[in-house]
Amino acid sequence: MKILVHYKTGYKQIFIVPKSMLALEFRNMAKEVGGDIESIEFSLPTNQSAARAERRGIHQLPDKY
């Protein structure tokens, strides 16, 4: 999963992390790398990559369930 972190300094960093990583664990790691965090954006898969995942038997849960 791609995660974009915006730091308070104005610097932006993209991380590629396993989906199994806990959010708190990721946040602590990102803070160690670049300092104070302003915001974090989680990327959503594109329709094409979602279709490929579905063919492999991987299904994304709906936003609301």
mmCIF file of the N, C-alpha and C atoms, coordinates in Angstrom:
data_MODEL
# 
_entry.id   MODEL 
# 
loop_
_atom_site.group_PDB 
_atom_site.id 
_atom_site.type_symbol 
_atom_site.label_atom_id 
_atom_site.label_alt_id 
_atom_site.label_comp_id 
_atom_site.label_asym_id 
_atom_site.label_entity_id 
_atom_site.label_seq_id 
_atom_site.pdbx_PDB_ins_code 
_atom_site.Cartn_x 
_atom_site.Cartn_y 
_atom_site.Cartn_z 
_atom_site.occupancy 
_atom_site.B_iso_or_equiv 
_atom_site.pdbx_formal_charge 
_atom_site.auth_seq_id 
_atom_site.auth_comp_id 
_atom_site.auth_asym_id 
_atom_site.auth_atom_id 
_atom_site.pdbx_PDB_model_num 
ATOM 1   N N  . MET A 1 1  ? 0.845   -1.160  0.000   1.00 0.00 ? 1  MET A N  1 
ATOM 2   C CA . MET A 1 1  ? 0.000   0.000   0.000   1.00 0.00 ? 1  MET A CA 1 
ATOM 3   C C  . MET A 1 1  ? 0.898   1.233   0.000   1.00 0.00 ? 1  MET A C  1 
ATOM 4   N N  . LYS A 1 2  ? 0.532   2.234   -0.816  1.00 0.00 ? 2  LYS A N  1 
ATOM 5   C CA . LYS A 1 2  ? 1.271   3.492   -0.850  1.00 0.00 ? 2  LYS A CA 1 
ATOM 6   C C  . LYS A 1 2  ? 0.654   4.465   0.137   1.00 0.00 ? 2  LYS A C  1 
ATOM 7   N N  . ILE A 1 3  ? 1.517   5.123   0.901   1.00 0.00 ? 3  ILE A N  1 
ATOM 8   C CA . ILE A 1 3  ? 1.069   6.114   1.870   1.00 0.00 ? 3  ILE A CA 1 
ATOM 9   C C  . ILE A 1 3  ? 1.907   7.370   1.665   1.00 0.00 ? 3  ILE A C  1 
ATOM 10  N N  . LEU A 1 4  ? 1.232   8.505   1.512   1.00 0.00 ? 4  LEU A N  1 
ATOM 11  C CA . LEU A 1 4  ? 1.897   9.796   1.350   1.00 0.00 ? 4  LEU A CA 1 
ATOM 12  C C  . LEU A 1 4  ? 1.821   10.540  2.669   1.00 0.00 ? 4  LEU A C  1 
ATOM 13  N N  . VAL A 1 5  ? 2.989   10.938  3.175   1.00 0.00 ? 5  VAL A N  1 
ATOM 14  C CA . VAL A 1 5  ? 3.051   11.653  4.442   1.00 0.00 ? 5  VAL A CA 1 
ATOM 15  C C  . VAL A 1 5  ? 3.465   13.088  4.170   1.00 0.00 ? 5  VAL A C  1 
ATOM 16  N N  . HIS A 1 6  ? 2.690   14.032  4.697   1.00 0.00 ? 6  HIS A N  1 
ATOM 17  C CA . HIS A 1 6  ? 3.013   15.454  4.623   1.00 0.00 ? 6  HIS A CA 1 
ATOM 18  C C  . HIS A 1 6  ? 3.582   15.844  5.984   1.00 0.00 ? 6  HIS A C  1 
ATOM 19  N N  . TYR A 1 7  ? 4.802   16.361  5.974   1.00 0.00 ? 7  TYR A N  1 
ATOM 20  C CA . TYR A 1 7  ? 5.434   16.789  7.216   1.00 0.00 ? 7  TYR A CA 1 
ATOM 21  C C  . TYR A 1 7  ? 5.207   18.285  7.425   1.00 0.00 ? 7  TYR A C  1 
ATOM 22  N N  . LYS A 1 8  ? 5.292   18.729  8.666   1.00 0.00 ? 8  LYS A N  1 
ATOM 23  C CA . LYS A 1 8  ? 5.072   20.136  9.000   1.00 0.00 ? 8  LYS A CA 1 
ATOM 24  C C  . LYS A 1 8  ? 6.108   21.046  8.355   1.00 0.00 ? 8  LYS A C  1 
ATOM 25  N N  . THR A 1 9  ? 7.250   20.507  7.988   1.00 0.00 ? 9  THR A N  1 
ATOM 26  C CA . THR A 1 9  ? 8.294   21.293  7.328   1.00 0.00 ? 9  THR A CA 1 
ATOM 27  C C  . THR A 1 9  ? 7.949   21.586  5.873   1.00 0.00 ? 9  THR A C  1 
ATOM 28  N N  . GLY A 1 10 ? 6.898   20.933  5.335   1.00 0.00 ? 10 GLY A N  1 
ATOM 29  C CA . GLY A 1 10 ? 6.533   21.083  3.928   1.00 0.00 ? 10 GLY A CA 1 
ATOM 30  C C  . GLY A 1 10 ? 7.032   19.931  3.074   1.00 0.00 ? 10 GLY A C  1 
ATOM 31  N N  . TYR A 1 11 ? 7.889   19.100  3.626   1.00 0.00 ? 11 TYR A N  1 
ATOM 32  C CA . TYR A 1 11 ? 8.430   17.946  2.918   1.00 0.00 ? 11 TYR A CA 1 
ATOM 33  C C  . TYR A 1 11 ? 7.352   16.869  2.785   1.00 0.00 ? 11 TYR A C  1 
ATOM 34  N N  . LYS A 1 12 ? 7.345   16.154  1.658   1.00 0.00 ? 12 LYS A N  1 
ATOM 35  C CA . LYS A 1 12 ? 6.415   15.048  1.422   1.00 0.00 ? 12 LYS A CA 1 
ATOM 36  C C  . LYS A 1 12 ? 7.227   13.791  1.152   1.00 0.00 ? 12 LYS A C  1 
ATOM 37  N N  . GLN A 1 13 ? 6.754   12.664  1.640   1.00 0.00 ? 13 GLN A N  1 
ATOM 38  C CA . GLN A 1 13 ? 7.439   11.389  1.448   1.00 0.00 ? 13 GLN A CA 1 
ATOM 39  C C  . GLN A 1 13 ? 6.416   10.311  1.172   1.00 0.00 ? 13 GLN A C  1 
ATOM 40  N N  . ILE A 1 14 ? 6.676   9.488   0.160   1.00 0.00 ? 14 ILE A N  1 
ATOM 41  C CA . ILE A 1 14 ? 5.817   8.341   -0.142  1.00 0.00 ? 14 ILE A CA 1 
ATOM 42  C C  . ILE A 1 14 ? 6.461   7.095   0.453   1.00 0.00 ? 14 ILE A C  1 
ATOM 43  N N  . PHE A 1 15 ? 5.665   6.331   1.172   1.00 0.00 ? 15 PHE A N  1 
ATOM 44  C CA . PHE A 1 15 ? 6.114   5.063   1.749   1.00 0.00 ? 15 PHE A CA 1 
ATOM 45  C C  . PHE A 1 15 ? 5.311   3.942   1.114   1.00 0.00 ? 15 PHE A C  1 
ATOM 46  N N  . ILE A 1 16 ? 5.947   2.832   0.887   1.00 0.00 ? 16 ILE A N  1 
ATOM 47  C CA . ILE A 1 16 ? 5.252   1.621   0.444   1.00 0.00 ? 16 ILE A CA 1 
ATOM 48  C C  . ILE A 1 16 ? 5.358   0.637   1.602   1.00 0.00 ? 16 ILE A C  1 
ATOM 49  N N  . VAL A 1 17 ? 4.211   0.311   2.175   1.00 0.00 ? 17 VAL A N  1 
ATOM 50  C CA . VAL A 1 17 ? 4.204   -0.510  3.394   1.00 0.00 ? 17 VAL A CA 1 
ATOM 51  C C  . VAL A 1 17 ? 3.254   -1.689  3.223   1.00 0.00 ? 17 VAL A C  1 
ATOM 52  N N  . PRO A 1 18 ? 3.522   -2.764  3.946   1.00 0.00 ? 18 PRO A N  1 
ATOM 53  C CA . PRO A 1 18 ? 2.595   -3.903  3.889   1.00 0.00 ? 18 PRO A CA 1 
ATOM 54  C C  . PRO A 1 18 ? 1.276   -3.555  4.562   1.00 0.00 ? 18 PRO A C  1 
ATOM 55  N N  . LYS A 1 19 ? 0.197   -4.109  4.063   1.00 0.00 ? 19 LYS A N  1 
ATOM 56  C CA . LYS A 1 19 ? -1.120  -3.840  4.640   1.00 0.00 ? 19 LYS A CA 1 
ATOM 57  C C  . LYS A 1 19 ? -1.226  -4.359  6.071   1.00 0.00 ? 19 LYS A C  1 
ATOM 58  N N  . SER A 1 20 ? -0.376  -5.282  6.440   1.00 0.00 ? 20 SER A N  1 
ATOM 59  C CA . SER A 1 20 ? -0.432  -5.857  7.784   1.00 0.00 ? 20 SER A CA 1 
ATOM 60  C C  . SER A 1 20 ? 0.189   -4.950  8.840   1.00 0.00 ? 20 SER A C  1 
ATOM 61  N N  . MET A 1 21 ? 0.878   -3.873  8.430   1.00 0.00 ? 21 MET A N  1 
ATOM 62  C CA . MET A 1 21 ? 1.512   -2.976  9.394   1.00 0.00 ? 21 MET A CA 1 
ATOM 63  C C  . MET A 1 21 ? 0.444   -2.163  10.128  1.00 0.00 ? 21 MET A C  1 
ATOM 64  N N  . LEU A 1 22 ? 0.575   -2.075  11.418  1.00 0.00 ? 22 LEU A N  1 
ATOM 65  C CA . LEU A 1 22 ? -0.364  -1.298  12.226  1.00 0.00 ? 22 LEU A CA 1 
ATOM 66  C C  . LEU A 1 22 ? -0.174  0.190   11.963  1.00 0.00 ? 22 LEU A C  1 
ATOM 67  N N  . ALA A 1 23 ? -1.274  0.942   11.991  1.00 0.00 ? 23 ALA A N  1 
ATOM 68  C CA . ALA A 1 23 ? -1.218  2.382   11.719  1.00 0.00 ? 23 ALA A CA 1 
ATOM 69  C C  . ALA A 1 23 ? -0.322  3.105   12.717  1.00 0.00 ? 23 ALA A C  1 
ATOM 70  N N  . LEU A 1 24 ? -0.400  2.751   13.980  1.00 0.00 ? 24 LEU A N  1 
ATOM 71  C CA . LEU A 1 24 ? 0.424   3.388   14.998  1.00 0.00 ? 24 LEU A CA 1 
ATOM 72  C C  . LEU A 1 24 ? 1.904   3.103   14.763  1.00 0.00 ? 24 LEU A C  1 
ATOM 73  N N  . GLU A 1 25 ? 2.212   1.875   14.389  1.00 0.00 ? 25 GLU A N  1 
ATOM 74  C CA . GLU A 1 25 ? 3.585   1.490   14.083  1.00 0.00 ? 25 GLU A CA 1 
ATOM 75  C C  . GLU A 1 25 ? 4.114   2.293   12.888  1.00 0.00 ? 25 GLU A C  1 
ATOM 76  N N  . PHE A 1 26 ? 3.274   2.444   11.861  1.00 0.00 ? 26 PHE A N  1 
ATOM 77  C CA . PHE A 1 26 ? 3.685   3.221   10.691  1.00 0.00 ? 26 PHE A CA 1 
ATOM 78  C C  . PHE A 1 26 ? 3.910   4.681   11.056  1.00 0.00 ? 26 PHE A C  1 
ATOM 79  N N  . ARG A 1 27 ? 2.980   5.258   11.806  1.00 0.00 ? 27 ARG A N  1 
ATOM 80  C CA . ARG A 1 27 ? 3.093   6.674   12.179  1.00 0.00 ? 27 ARG A CA 1 
ATOM 81  C C  . ARG A 1 27 ? 4.390   6.930   12.946  1.00 0.00 ? 27 ARG A C  1 
ATOM 82  N N  . ASN A 1 28 ? 4.724   6.055   13.878  1.00 0.00 ? 28 ASN A N  1 
ATOM 83  C CA . ASN A 1 28 ? 5.968   6.210   14.640  1.00 0.00 ? 28 ASN A CA 1 
ATOM 84  C C  . ASN A 1 28 ? 7.184   6.117   13.731  1.00 0.00 ? 28 ASN A C  1 
ATOM 85  N N  . MET A 1 29 ? 7.157   5.188   12.771  1.00 0.00 ? 29 MET A N  1 
ATOM 86  C CA . MET A 1 29 ? 8.267   5.034   11.841  1.00 0.00 ? 29 MET A CA 1 
ATOM 87  C C  . MET A 1 29 ? 8.408   6.285   10.970  1.00 0.00 ? 29 MET A C  1 
ATOM 88  N N  . ALA A 1 30 ? 7.284   6.788   10.454  1.00 0.00 ? 30 ALA A N  1 
ATOM 89  C CA . ALA A 1 30 ? 7.312   7.977   9.595   1.00 0.00 ? 30 ALA A CA 1 
ATOM 90  C C  . ALA A 1 30 ? 7.819   9.197   10.366  1.00 0.00 ? 30 ALA A C  1 
ATOM 91  N N  . LYS A 1 31 ? 7.453   9.300   11.623  1.00 0.00 ? 31 LYS A N  1 
ATOM 92  C CA . LYS A 1 31 ? 7.909   10.422  12.445  1.00 0.00 ? 31 LYS A CA 1 
ATOM 93  C C  . LYS A 1 31 ? 9.416   10.349  12.661  1.00 0.00 ? 31 LYS A C  1 
ATOM 94  N N  . GLU A 1 32 ? 9.950   9.149   12.855  1.00 0.00 ? 32 GLU A N  1 
ATOM 95  C CA . GLU A 1 32 ? 11.397  8.971   13.011  1.00 0.00 ? 32 GLU A CA 1 
ATOM 96  C C  . GLU A 1 32 ? 12.137  9.384   11.734  1.00 0.00 ? 32 GLU A C  1 
ATOM 97  N N  . VAL A 1 33 ? 11.542  9.114   10.588  1.00 0.00 ? 33 VAL A N  1 
ATOM 98  C CA . VAL A 1 33 ? 12.177  9.417   9.305   1.00 0.00 ? 33 VAL A CA 1 
ATOM 99  C C  . VAL A 1 33 ? 12.202  10.909  9.024   1.00 0.00 ? 33 VAL A C  1 
ATOM 100 N N  . GLY A 1 34 ? 11.067  11.609  9.251   1.00 0.00 ? 34 GLY A N  1 
ATOM 101 C CA . GLY A 1 34 ? 10.990  12.993  8.794   1.00 0.00 ? 34 GLY A CA 1 
ATOM 102 C C  . GLY A 1 34 ? 10.575  14.044  9.793   1.00 0.00 ? 34 GLY A C  1 
ATOM 103 N N  . GLY A 1 35 ? 10.269  13.660  11.017  1.00 0.00 ? 35 GLY A N  1 
ATOM 104 C CA . GLY A 1 35 ? 9.873   14.645  12.014  1.00 0.00 ? 35 GLY A CA 1 
ATOM 105 C C  . GLY A 1 35 ? 8.370   14.721  12.202  1.00 0.00 ? 35 GLY A C  1 
ATOM 106 N N  . ASP A 1 36 ? 7.905   15.886  12.655  1.00 0.00 ? 36 ASP A N  1 
ATOM 107 C CA . ASP A 1 36 ? 6.485   16.065  12.964  1.00 0.00 ? 36 ASP A CA 1 
ATOM 108 C C  . ASP A 1 36 ? 5.614   15.941  11.718  1.00 0.00 ? 36 ASP A C  1 
ATOM 109 N N  . ILE A 1 37 ? 4.510   15.200  11.838  1.00 0.00 ? 37 ILE A N  1 
ATOM 110 C CA . ILE A 1 37 ? 3.619   14.898  10.719  1.00 0.00 ? 37 ILE A CA 1 
ATOM 111 C C  . ILE A 1 37 ? 2.436   15.856  10.714  1.00 0.00 ? 37 ILE A C  1 
ATOM 112 N N  . GLU A 1 38 ? 2.153   16.408  9.541   1.00 0.00 ? 38 GLU A N  1 
ATOM 113 C CA . GLU A 1 38 ? 0.971   17.260  9.388   1.00 0.00 ? 38 GLU A CA 1 
ATOM 114 C C  . GLU A 1 38 ? -0.241  16.430  8.979   1.00 0.00 ? 38 GLU A C  1 
ATOM 115 N N  . SER A 1 39 ? -0.077  15.542  7.978   1.00 0.00 ? 39 SER A N  1 
ATOM 116 C CA . SER A 1 39 ? -1.187  14.691  7.542   1.00 0.00 ? 39 SER A CA 1 
ATOM 117 C C  . SER A 1 39 ? -0.643  13.449  6.849   1.00 0.00 ? 39 SER A C  1 
ATOM 118 N N  . ILE A 1 40 ? -1.515  12.445  6.743   1.00 0.00 ? 40 ILE A N  1 
ATOM 119 C CA . ILE A 1 40 ? -1.178  11.174  6.103   1.00 0.00 ? 40 ILE A CA 1 
ATOM 120 C C  . ILE A 1 40 ? -2.290  10.832  5.133   1.00 0.00 ? 40 ILE A C  1 
ATOM 121 N N  . GLU A 1 41 ? -1.916  10.457  3.887   1.00 0.00 ? 41 GLU A N  1 
ATOM 122 C CA . GLU A 1 41 ? -2.888  10.052  2.869   1.00 0.00 ? 41 GLU A CA 1 
ATOM 123 C C  . GLU A 1 41 ? -2.634  8.608   2.477   1.00 0.00 ? 41 GLU A C  1 
ATOM 124 N N  . PHE A 1 42 ? -3.689  7.814   2.526   1.00 0.00 ? 42 PHE A N  1 
ATOM 125 C CA . PHE A 1 42 ? -3.610  6.420   2.114   1.00 0.00 ? 42 PHE A CA 1 
ATOM 126 C C  . PHE A 1 42 ? -4.140  6.312   0.700   1.00 0.00 ? 42 PHE A C  1 
ATOM 127 N N  . SER A 1 43 ? -3.410  5.657   -0.184  1.00 0.00 ? 43 SER A N  1 
ATOM 128 C CA . SER A 1 43 ? -3.845  5.551   -1.575  1.00 0.00 ? 43 SER A CA 1 
ATOM 129 C C  . SER A 1 43 ? -4.872  4.434   -1.725  1.00 0.00 ? 43 SER A C  1 
ATOM 130 N N  . LEU A 1 44 ? -5.813  4.662   -2.618  1.00 0.00 ? 44 LEU A N  1 
ATOM 131 C CA . LEU A 1 44 ? -6.797  3.648   -2.967  1.00 0.00 ? 44 LEU A CA 1 
ATOM 132 C C  . LEU A 1 44 ? -6.353  2.990   -4.261  1.00 0.00 ? 44 LEU A C  1 
ATOM 133 N N  . PRO A 1 45 ? -6.587  1.695   -4.417  1.00 0.00 ? 45 PRO A N  1 
ATOM 134 C CA . PRO A 1 45 ? -6.189  1.039   -5.658  1.00 0.00 ? 45 PRO A CA 1 
ATOM 135 C C  . PRO A 1 45 ? -6.989  1.565   -6.846  1.00 0.00 ? 45 PRO A C  1 
ATOM 136 N N  . THR A 1 46 ? -6.339  1.615   -8.004  1.00 0.00 ? 46 THR A N  1 
ATOM 137 C CA . THR A 1 46 ? -7.047  2.020   -9.214  1.00 0.00 ? 46 THR A CA 1 
ATOM 138 C C  . THR A 1 46 ? -7.992  0.906   -9.626  1.00 0.00 ? 46 THR A C  1 
ATOM 139 N N  . ASN A 1 47 ? -8.930  1.217   -10.502 1.00 0.00 ? 47 ASN A N  1 
ATOM 140 C CA . ASN A 1 47 ? -9.875  0.199   -10.959 1.00 0.00 ? 47 ASN A CA 1 
ATOM 141 C C  . ASN A 1 47 ? -9.150  -0.969  -11.610 1.00 0.00 ? 47 ASN A C  1 
ATOM 142 N N  . GLN A 1 48 ? -8.085  -0.680  -12.353 1.00 0.00 ? 48 GLN A N  1 
ATOM 143 C CA . GLN A 1 48 ? -7.346  -1.737  -13.038 1.00 0.00 ? 48 GLN A CA 1 
ATOM 144 C C  . GLN A 1 48 ? -6.659  -2.661  -12.032 1.00 0.00 ? 48 GLN A C  1 
ATOM 145 N N  . SER A 1 49 ? -6.008  -2.100  -11.017 1.00 0.00 ? 49 SER A N  1 
ATOM 146 C CA . SER A 1 49 ? -5.334  -2.949  -10.042 1.00 0.00 ? 49 SER A CA 1 
ATOM 147 C C  . SER A 1 49 ? -6.350  -3.687  -9.177  1.00 0.00 ? 49 SER A C  1 
ATOM 148 N N  . ALA A 1 50 ? -7.507  -3.069  -8.913  1.00 0.00 ? 50 ALA A N  1 
ATOM 149 C CA . ALA A 1 50 ? -8.559  -3.747  -8.158  1.00 0.00 ? 50 ALA A CA 1 
ATOM 150 C C  . ALA A 1 50 ? -9.094  -4.935  -8.952  1.00 0.00 ? 50 ALA A C  1 
ATOM 151 N N  . ALA A 1 51 ? -9.236  -4.761  -10.262 1.00 0.00 ? 51 ALA A N  1 
ATOM 152 C CA . ALA A 1 51 ? -9.722  -5.860  -11.109 1.00 0.00 ? 51 ALA A CA 1 
ATOM 153 C C  . ALA A 1 51 ? -8.724  -7.011  -11.116 1.00 0.00 ? 51 ALA A C  1 
ATOM 154 N N  . ARG A 1 52 ? -7.429  -6.680  -11.192 1.00 0.00 ? 52 ARG A N  1 
ATOM 155 C CA . ARG A 1 52 ? -6.397  -7.728  -11.154 1.00 0.00 ? 52 ARG A CA 1 
ATOM 156 C C  . ARG A 1 52 ? -6.438  -8.475  -9.826  1.00 0.00 ? 52 ARG A C  1 
ATOM 157 N N  . ALA A 1 53 ? -6.594  -7.748  -8.739  1.00 0.00 ? 53 ALA A N  1 
ATOM 158 C CA . ALA A 1 53 ? -6.642  -8.376  -7.417  1.00 0.00 ? 53 ALA A CA 1 
ATOM 159 C C  . ALA A 1 53 ? -7.862  -9.278  -7.303  1.00 0.00 ? 53 ALA A C  1 
ATOM 160 N N  . GLU A 1 54 ? -8.986  -8.833  -7.858  1.00 0.00 ? 54 GLU A N  1 
ATOM 161 C CA . GLU A 1 54 ? -10.206 -9.633  -7.799  1.00 0.00 ? 54 GLU A CA 1 
ATOM 162 C C  . GLU A 1 54 ? -10.044 -10.936 -8.566  1.00 0.00 ? 54 GLU A C  1 
ATOM 163 N N  . ARG A 1 55 ? -9.352  -10.885 -9.712  1.00 0.00 ? 55 ARG A N  1 
ATOM 164 C CA . ARG A 1 55 ? -9.103  -12.106 -10.478 1.00 0.00 ? 55 ARG A CA 1 
ATOM 165 C C  . ARG A 1 55 ? -8.255  -13.083 -9.685  1.00 0.00 ? 55 ARG A C  1 
ATOM 166 N N  . ARG A 1 56 ? -7.429  -12.571 -8.783  1.00 0.00 ? 56 ARG A N  1 
ATOM 167 C CA . ARG A 1 56 ? -6.581  -13.441 -7.957  1.00 0.00 ? 56 ARG A CA 1 
ATOM 168 C C  . ARG A 1 56 ? -7.304  -13.926 -6.714  1.00 0.00 ? 56 ARG A C  1 
ATOM 169 N N  . GLY A 1 57 ? -8.557  -13.526 -6.550  1.00 0.00 ? 57 GLY A N  1 
ATOM 170 C CA . GLY A 1 57 ? -9.319  -13.960 -5.377  1.00 0.00 ? 57 GLY A CA 1 
ATOM 171 C C  . GLY A 1 57 ? -9.210  -13.009 -4.207  1.00 0.00 ? 57 GLY A C  1 
ATOM 172 N N  . ILE A 1 58 ? -8.688  -11.805 -4.439  1.00 0.00 ? 58 ILE A N  1 
ATOM 173 C CA . ILE A 1 58 ? -8.566  -10.801 -3.385  1.00 0.00 ? 58 ILE A CA 1 
ATOM 174 C C  . ILE A 1 58 ? -9.690  -9.795  -3.586  1.00 0.00 ? 58 ILE A C  1 
ATOM 175 N N  . HIS A 1 59 ? -10.468 -9.571  -2.559  1.00 0.00 ? 59 HIS A N  1 
ATOM 176 C CA . HIS A 1 59 ? -11.606 -8.664  -2.686  1.00 0.00 ? 59 HIS A CA 1 
ATOM 177 C C  . HIS A 1 59 ? -11.464 -7.521  -1.688  1.00 0.00 ? 59 HIS A C  1 
ATOM 178 N N  . GLN A 1 60 ? -11.740 -6.326  -2.150  1.00 0.00 ? 60 GLN A N  1 
ATOM 179 C CA . GLN A 1 60 ? -11.697 -5.148  -1.304  1.00 0.00 ? 60 GLN A CA 1 
ATOM 180 C C  . GLN A 1 60 ? -13.056 -4.955  -0.649  1.00 0.00 ? 60 GLN A C  1 
ATOM 181 N N  . LEU A 1 61 ? -13.046 -4.692  0.664   1.00 0.00 ? 61 LEU A N  1 
ATOM 182 C CA . LEU A 1 61 ? -14.285 -4.437  1.364   1.00 0.00 ? 61 LEU A CA 1 
ATOM 183 C C  . LEU A 1 61 ? -14.845 -3.086  0.937   1.00 0.00 ? 61 LEU A C  1 
ATOM 184 N N  . PRO A 1 62 ? -16.135 -2.940  0.902   1.00 0.00 ? 62 PRO A N  1 
ATOM 185 C CA . PRO A 1 62 ? -16.728 -1.641  0.557   1.00 0.00 ? 62 PRO A CA 1 
ATOM 186 C C  . PRO A 1 62 ? -16.402 -0.619  1.644   1.00 0.00 ? 62 PRO A C  1 
ATOM 187 N N  . ASP A 1 63 ? -16.488 0.674   1.299   1.00 0.00 ? 63 ASP A N  1 
ATOM 188 C CA . ASP A 1 63 ? -16.199 1.724   2.256   1.00 0.00 ? 63 ASP A CA 1 
ATOM 189 C C  . ASP A 1 63 ? -17.112 1.649   3.476   1.00 0.00 ? 63 ASP A C  1 
ATOM 190 N N  . LYS A 1 64 ? -18.388 1.337   3.236   1.00 0.00 ? 64 LYS A N  1 
ATOM 191 C CA . LYS A 1 64 ? -19.335 1.179   4.339   1.00 0.00 ? 64 LYS A CA 1 
ATOM 192 C C  . LYS A 1 64 ? -19.873 -0.235  4.314   1.00 0.00 ? 64 LYS A C  1 
ATOM 193 N N  . TYR A 1 65 ? -19.824 -0.900  5.450   1.00 0.00 ? 65 TYR A N  1 
ATOM 194 C CA . TYR A 1 65 ? -20.352 -2.260  5.520   1.00 0.00 ? 65 TYR A CA 1 
ATOM 195 C C  . TYR A 1 65 ? -21.139 -2.469  6.775   1.00 0.00 ? 65 TYR A C  1 
# 
